[in-house]
Amino acid sequence: MPRPINARIDRSALLHNYLLAKSRVPGSRAWAVVKANAYGHGLLNAADALAEAADGFALLDLAEAVALREAGIRQPILLLEGFFTAEDLELVAEHRLSVVVHRLDQLQLLRQVGLPLRVPVYVKFNTGMNRLGFRPEQLAALRDELAKNQAVSEVTLMSHFAEADGERGIDWQLQRFRAMAGEWRGPVSLANSAAILRYPQTGRDWVRPGIMLYGGSPFADASAESLGLRPAMTLTSEIIAVQTVAAGERVGYGGLFAAERETRVGVVACGYADGYPRHAPTGTPVLVGGRRTRTLGRVSMDMLMVDLSDLREAGVGTPVTLWGEGLAADEVAAAAGTISYELFCALAKRVPVTVV
């Protein structure tokens, strides 16, 4: 019999969240960002949920892009880091993929390979994120290369906001983007989840919803529920043992929790090897039998402990929700000093997944 742990993926929630993103930026098309195995939700699970609605899919891995095509996805597919070798370009052409280019040598390689068809290209500008993209001093060389590059079909300009979820906002990056784009009148892609929700005027031609697709909030000061988002992943388990410890006794590795009174301790079949954050401290919220309580002590590889002192009806077999329906992943992540993105992406392969 398998361990009583399960991740439930709700396809209707994925679709709801995608359509919510579209509703915030009327007239814009939206790339469904399904990188990192759809943020841990399963690439094909997300593709199936969005197959009829999505304008396109955006990801990083070429093999995942091919998997989408083989699964019957016919919408545009965008490689967000572009390509790395000439061999990659053969698959780009075969599967009719779009590519981000952020270095001049990528465009040069595209021209030199001699593909049988022209490739849609997203030219990425570095407007302050300082990860990928062309800087202002590289624009002359970029224009020259694009002018002679017969391998490029449609060009879209793009950038990525560094602080759309913070106090600094986006105006400073928009100014840089406009200065770099000049008189450009072609398509543009700027808005991520935070910008879609907070700065919908940046929607333009294509937006790129990521975390919001999965029911996570991009903001520390706004819950997913308040934004109208629904959780796409619910991680559940059960109580598998109960211990009663006296005042002064300690619980778990390192004895990080010391009981101040007699305490009923429930042991849950979920640990950091399942993807639950090891650094989640005592007090991280959890639902036991639908009622809110807290974790106790250090998370182990395969188990974590919860406080059942005020839940006398709870015992072996009582269901536990680690995050998802009824308990926002954002709240659990905040208690652990991280973000919901990391919780979702860390879900271990050993956790059974049910798609509904």
N, C-alpha and C positions, 0 to 999 in steps of 0.2 A: 504493500500500500504506500503511495507517495506521501511525502510530507504535506501537511495541510497549509501550503502557501500557494498563492495564485495571483497573477496580475491580469485583471480584466480590462480589455481594450474595447472602448465603446465607439463604434464607427459612427453612430448618429451624432455623438458629441464632436467628433472630428469634422463632420460635414457642417454642423451648426456653427462651429468656430470659424471655419473657412468662409461661410456665407456672411457671418458677422463682420469679418475683415473686409469683405467686398462691399458690404453696406456702408462702411465708414468712409469709403473712398469711391463714391459713385462714378462710373465711367472708366475706372482703372481696371486693368487686368492684374491678376494676382498669381505669382509663382507660389505654389505650395512648397515650402521649404521642408524637405524630407531627408536632409543630411543626417549622418550619424544614426542610420537605421531608423529614420523618422523619430529622432530624439528618444530612442529606446522603445518606441511603440511598435516597431516592425514595419519595414519599408513597404511590403506588399499589403499589410493591413491598412496602412494609410492610403496607398494607391487605390485599393479596392473601395475604400470609403469615399474617395474623392474622384473616382474615375469619370463620373458623368459631369461633375461640377467644375473641376479645376481647369484653369486656363493653361497651366503648365506646371511642371515639377522642377525644383531646383535642388541640387545636391552636390557632393564633392567627388564621390568615388565613381570612376568610369565603369567598374564592374556592376555597381548598383544601377547606373544608367542603362546598361545593357539588360540587366534583369528586368527593369521596367518595360523596356521595349519587348522583351520576350514574354512578359506577362500581358501584353496586348495594349499597353499605353501608347496612344498615338499623338497626344498633345506634345508641344515643345518641351524639351528637357534641357536644362541649363547646368553646365559644369561650373560651379562657383569659384574654383581655383584654376579653371582652365585645364590645359593639358601639359604634359611633362616631356614626352618623347614623340618622335615621328611615328612610332608604332601606335601611340594613342590616337593620332590623327586619322589613321586608317579606320579605327572603330568609330571615331567622331563622324566621319563621312558615311560609313556603312549604316549607322543608326540615326543619321540626320540629327545630330546634337548641336546645340548652341554652346558657345564657350565664352568665358570671361578671359580677357587678356589684360595683364597687369604689368608686363615687361615687354620691352621692344623686341627682344629675341624670340618671344612667342609668335609675334606677327611675322617676323622674318622666317621662322621655321614653317609657318603656315604657308607662306608664299613659295618657299623652296621645295616643299614636298610634292607639289603638283597633284592635288586631289582632283577627283572626277567631278566634283561639284563645289560650289561656293558655300562658305560657312557663315551663319549669323554670329556676330561678335558683339560682346559687351565690353566696352573699353572702360576700365576702372580708373577713376581719379582718386588720388590720395589727397583728401581735403582736411586731414588732421587726425585721422585714426592711426596713421603711421604704421600700418601693417603691409597692405598691398596697394599698388596703384601708381600711376604716373604722377610725377610732381610737375609744377609749372615750368621748370626749366627743361623738361623733356618734351614739351608739347610740339616744338618745331620738328623734332625728329619723328615724333608720332604722326604728325600731319603728312610728312614726306612719305613715310612708310605706307600709310593708308592710301595715299594718292596713287601709288604704283602697285598696290597689292590686289591682284586679280582674284585672289582666293577668298576674299571677304565679300559677303553679300550685305545684308542690312547691318548697320552699326547702331548700337544703343549706348548712350553714356550712362555710367552708374557711379555711385559712391556709397559709402556706408557711414551712418551716423554713430559717433562715439558716445554721445551723451544725450540722446533723445529722451532718456529716462531720468535725467538729472537736472540740476539747477542751471547749468550752463546752457542747456538747450541746443538748438540747431542753427540759429541765425548765423553764427560765425562760420559754420561749415557751408551753409548755403551761399554766403558771400563769396567764399573761395571757389565753390563749384561754378557759380555764375561767371566769375572772372575767368576761369579756365575754359568754360564752354563757349564764351563769347557769343557769336551770333547763331549758335547751333539751334536748329529748328526740328531736329529729328527726335526720336523717342528717348526717354530718360527713365531710369529706375533708381529711386532713392530710399523709399520708406521701408523700414523694418517694422516689427510689431509695435514698438513704442511710438514710432512716428505715425503709423496708421491710426493709432488710438488718440494720440495727443496733438499731432500736427497733420491732420488729414489733407491740408492744402498741399502737402508734398507728394500726394498720391501720384500725380502725373500719369505716365503711360503704363508702367508696371510697378507693383509693390511686391514686397517679399515677406509675408507673414511667416514667422517661425514659431516662437514659444506660444503665441496665442492660439495656434492651431491645436495645441495639446492641452489647453485649458490652464496655462500658467500665465500669471501677470508679469509684464516686464517692469512693473513699478513696485517700489518698496512701500509706497503710500496709498496703493489702491489694490484691493483684492480682486482676484479673478471673477468672483461672483458679482462684485459691484460693476464690473465691466461687461457683464452679460455672458461670460465664458463658462463653459461646462468642462469638468475634468474628463479627459479621455482615458486616463489610466487610474485604476483603483487597485492598490496592493493590499491584499488581505492574508491573514493567517489565523491561527487559533492558539488558545492557551493549551500547553501540553503538560504543564505541571504547576503545582502551587506549593509554596513554602511559607511558613509562618516564622518570622524572626522576631526576637525580643528587642526591646530598646537597647541601643548600644551595639547590636550586631551589624556587621557590614555585608554588603552584597556585591558579588561580581569581582572580576579581575581588578586588582589594585585596591579593593575595598573603598571605592570612591563614594559610595552611598552608605551612610551610617544611620540606622533607624533611630528616630527620636521617640518612637512609641512602638508598641507591638504592631507589626506590619505584615499584611498578607501580600506576598510577592507572586505574581503570575509570570511564568516563563513562556515566551512566545517563540514559535518556530520561525524566526527571521533574524538574520544577522548581517554582518558586513559582507559576507560572501554571497549574499543574496542581493546586495546593492544598497542596503540601509547604511547610512553614514556612521562609521565607527566613532566619529567625534561628536555625535549627538549627545548632549549632556543630560544629566538628570533633569526632569521637567519637560522634556520634549513631548508635545501632545500626541495622544494616541486614543483611538476609540476601542473600547472593550464592550461588546454587546450593545453597541450603539451609544454608549455613554463615555464621556470624555474623562480621561485620566492622564497619567504621566509615566514616562520611562524612569527607571531607577538604575543608577550605576553605569558602568561601561558596557557598550554593545560588544558582544562576543562574535566570533566568526559565524556561528549558526543560530544564535539565540540572543534575545534581549529580554529584559525584565521590566515589568510594569506594576504599578501600585494598585492593588485590589482592596485596600483597606476599607474603602467606602463603597465597594461593589460586592456586597456579601453574596449576591446571587451568582457571581461569576466563578467559574471553575474550569476544570479540564474540558475542552471542547467548545468553550465560549468563543465566538468569532471576534477577530481583531482586525481593525482597519488601520493600516500604517499611514496611508495617504490616499486621497482620491475623493470618492463620493462621501460627503459629510465631513471631511477633514482635508482642507486645501493643502496640496503639496507645498505651496509657497510658505505656509505657516510652519510646517515641519522643517523645511529647508532653512528658514530664518532662525529657528531655534538651534539648528545645527551649524549656523554660521556660513551657510552656503545659499545656493539658489536652486529653484525647482529643476532647471535645465540639468544640473548635475545629478539630481535624484533620478530623473527619467533615464538619462544616458547610462547611469551606473547599474541599471537593472541587469542582474546576472542571467546568463544563458540557462542556468540550472532552474530558474523559476518558471514553472509552467504558465503558459499564457492562454487565456480564453478570450476569443473575439466574439463580441455580441453586436 
